[in-house]
């Protein structure tokens, strides 16, 4: 899926991937998609909770080679 911006949060531990995601989404327009790359296994639950709390849509999440990827659409 296409995305408008990418955030590489590799090597960062909780809560930094979420804080960086929040900051990146804050600079984006409603409807745009942010792709986040993280290595923290806790980011899976964190991103789901963040999406629910903020109203942003977690479109897709996956894991490949120890890296977790998330596509989030700004509300």
Secondary structure, 3 states (H helix, E strand, C coil): CCCCEEEEECCCCCCHHHHHHHHHHHCCCCCCEEEEEECCCCHHHHHHHHHHHHCCEEEEEEEECCEEEEEEECC
